[in-house]
Amino acid sequence: MAHFAKINSKNTVLTVVKIKNGPLLDDEGNEVEQKGIDFCKSLYGQNTRWVQCSWNTDKGVHYTEETGADGSLIPSVDQSKAFRKNYPGPASIYDASRDAFIYKKIFPSWSLNESSCDWEAPVAKPEYDFSTHRADWNEETQSWDVVIHATPFPDFSAYVTAAENAVDMTDD
């Protein structure tokens, strides 16, 4: 399967679609991005803009479909598969000069890591037990607040709300 991000004229990701590989293949069986773009335009309109993306790429690293015994992602042996730095999502931008998808900056103090095209805090995240704690960035104190959480999954609602408010998701 292949994934394509629909972007507006400001390169903001509007949606991501998944299509079978067949429409992307040339006569020799090689995947061709332009064929996928043409296929998406045939489905969603000729005036739409599309960029191929990789479900398995995060922070410039390509991962296999499997996970380790501890649930961690396993990097692919062939890192040439790493494609456009990150899988796009809400509030992400396609930066053509970097050929990368970059999430919208949420915290003013964070800076872009040019290698991974991911935002990084000015202070490294502390070590903690992920099963019982979470670390939340505190922009006011410029530090991480490590807190105990009652559920096994952290609450990302504040980040989602911030991301949704950070970008205009309408097409011009």
Residue, then its C-alpha position, 0 to 999 in steps of 0.5 A: m500500500a502507498h500513502f499520499a498526502k493532499i496538500n493545499s497551496k500553503n503546503t498544509v496537509l489536509t488529509v492522507v489517503k492509502i491506495k493499492n500499489g497497482p496504480l503506482l507501478d510502471d511497465e517494469g513493476n517499479e513504483v512511480e510517485q507521479k503515477g500515484i499522484d495522477f491516480c489521486k487526481s483522477l479520484y479527487g479532482q485534477n486541481t488537487r495537490w498530492v505528495q507521497c509519504s511513508w507510514n513507516t518513517d518517523k524522524g528520518v528513520h524507516y521502521t519495520e512492521e514488527t515491534g521488539a519484545d518491549g513494544s519498541l519500533i525496530p529500524s529497517v536494515d535498509q534506511s534508503k526506505a526512509f521517505r520524507k522524514n515523517y508521516p504527515g498528520p494534522a497540522s503538518i506542512y510539506d516543506a519542499s526545500r527539505d523534502a520533508f513533512i514537518y509538524k507545526k511548531i507547538f512551543p516557541s522555545w523548541s527548535l527544528n532538528e534539521s536531520s530528523c525534521d522534528w521539533e526538540a525542546p531546549v532541554a533533553k527529556p528526562e529518563y522515567d518509567f513510561s508505564t507509570h509516568r509521563a513527561d510534559w513540557n512546561e513552556e513557562t519554566q522551560s523544563w519537563d514536568v514528570v508526573i504519575h499517570a493513572t492510565p497506561f496512556p498519556d493524555f495528548s488532548a492539550y497537544v491535539t488542541a494546540a495543533e488544531n489551533a495552530v494551522d488553518m486546515t482550509d484549502d484556499 
